[in-house]
Amino acid sequence: MAGQRGPRASPRHHLLGSSVGAIAPHPQSKHEQQFSRTNPKERGRVTNKHFPEQLALSDLQPWISTRPLDGQLAEKRRTEREALLHALADSRLATIEQKVCRMLRDYPETRDSDTALLIRYWRKFQADTLLDWSPLQLEALFELEKVESISRARRHIQNDLNLFQATPRILALRGDLQMEFNQYLATRREGDPEIRFYLDETGNEPQDRFTGVAGICVLDWRQFEMQHIALTRWREKQGWPETLHFNKLTEDPAPYLALLSQLQRRRAGILFSGYALPARRNKQEMVFSLISQLLTDSIRHAEQLGCLNTCRAVTVIKEREDGFDNLFLQELKTSLNTHFAREFPGKAYLKEIIPLPKGREVLLECADIIASGMRRRALNGGRHSKDRVADAVMNVTGFEDHRDKGALFKYFAPR
């Protein structure tokens, strides 16, 4: 490569000091060795100032144009077009053309701008490469997919296969990329910044004497989004056949420790939150109260850290629990809307609460490990695999370190 690599920036780590000494000695795996305080020289923060958020699909732009083709060429193009659409429907992304087609389908602005397409493509499919370069330097282009390859695939899809075509105005002004890019950046600034929570519950069984809610608060989703994409792609490459559930851990904790290690690398911009109390009855009502209090206190903590300098939308993504969601979800939305308006006027408002199956979101897997590790730490102790993961949870989140400003933890124990 003609250029020299820029220095890799490692995100800040907030690890507790007191709990490390309390961990029972045992041979450490290569993943567990990462859960110790890092050298201050390795700390850094990767921020995302350049990449736009996803825009809604437009109903005004057709997928397929009606321009006719004749003879054998027409048949060849029709077959190729159908094959590409079939691959798109099956989420096959093996070739540059399939990946570009995916971008053109999901992000209409990329149909009008090669620059927008390049940003979307690199951000979606080469997030790890972008994260390796901090700050970004022009030499990163040697490792990214070539501009001409992406542009050529776009021209073939739009001009030859008549798919996801640009607007007539842009077809006439295709060469004026700088003007289009400035317009694209203007749309990037529309909308309020977003605080996003990923939460899970623990201790829901009748025999449990510990009920809690815990997870991750991303203080600025727009800045963290590229980190989320990289973490998701890392998770997809691991080949683990099932979703990680803490309660299913029996022997080998390596996958759990590896996921916590990846989360630790992306610690900057995250607030870890966990609230719990002893309870045997009325657990759904307790979860309702814990979620409300955790969200309120987390946003107030963000305000104290200076993160509410502008009005922010709050999105809560939680593991789907049909019983709780059917009985309390709408009431929780109404209560939080009223409460936020009173507590944070002009600073924060509830955008949405989204229940999702855990297996579809890597940060919900992390929330499960954090919530269950919090419970395990409070009720058990020993050298079981679950205890080793619980120790790592405490190290990564800082729940037991009152000095850690990136952690908010309360256990309302009986007196």
Steps between C-alpha positions, in 0.01 A plus 500: 500500500634837404391679818580425859229386739377750749504409869214282621299670771384280790182613676518598865452226755333563837584206724442476871793469724347355818326201348808370318662399824184329616492256209594150604826398331469272204683449171410781265410450140623736232162676512501540881846654488347794317278595797767696685581868501661609178805714455397868485705534183259258328192703576323686225164567356367442155232745400277508198460846354456410139253221458128570464219321674267271307227678305154361442425343165327735262174407330574736214786309337412178310713191534481400137468729203299417187765577239478217241785288369493277192625160392753282670645787700160569651465136605849496646432817698164365620662180625778692670253740658287217638805321637614817677156564649483137613837531672381824660185332631712220650740753661796359307782753504790311346590741217555872467199521271272333755626730775454812286151384405419466870612857565300634205190321624524600867632856465333693218744790529779271374321475163570869443853529634812287459645672806202401713525146364869473587438622855215255551690210344820547701309562817282189463745246362844626607437653841795311650739657249367848574540443873862396447577851374455763769513775402398412147776555244500485123722192514196307625381499138761234423312256726143600416310369200604699194291800407485400134385145582206629704414769244519251212263263680259787563504602133435143389209456740338831411583541130505140376264317736268799552483446877479764772553785257588857585258788463490668156664813636795304640530298184569832327738619771681178589843653478432773757579284804612781727163675480320175577730426793430838658127436470553158653684644798213742554259208542748345745439785744124464502340348811602492864797302630398171660569329831442128457454239773535122470346338809430151630327368810621237742342305785155458347433149630270464803772338711752779431567737788685754284332712231698739283528696178834579340668575172664763286426867447657643184527872566518602133379235259613695194857492625483136611321355198815399313625321811170313514534392138854375563389309811209343311726389216751357749218305665383361166848369422529294821284214377329450835184308410280636777428825677712545813285464812669525837267241654609244237870532587630171639872453433687705241466875566723596204221636271361714783841636591582567136180702455568698818853565372362644176256716697784619721690619191201719415455635853527867404159668480320228699337523841441164669185501714363241742228519765382211718311417817395192697151394399285187495159644415358750254811465285354658188405810698853503641650478151275789391631715785862396449492585128342840567751586774801371306411701189436817699820475702709409194377807310559716805852354525555584133386855574754526782769381259405783260341273238164680480627819344238449227159333508532124462258229399500193725452153347472195724564154351415217737475126477151398402303361793147428382345499848651830608466666160130416465417629847735790558673620183243761397464620858879528525513714184230733631664528841846573358367759256342691787795452731764612249296809410499595868858406588684595177298772323662587167789258570370145453183328382397140447513402134412130519520179704577206273471138620731270302595132514843478656649302214461784252710759684854456630462777761201316647729199539738729687212631714404141591856424611520825699163458675554132583861562603378773736257253658759222523746732670244600763376151585784259430872464524746237394695374203223384270513621141209734575695656788795563270274678251336695785846618609571615146166683489595695811839586351357620169201692637660646811184429702702448818719805453322810633766720333409382150291771335415261219298275730172545685418213735262467796397195697224587742588235756283453810630661820 
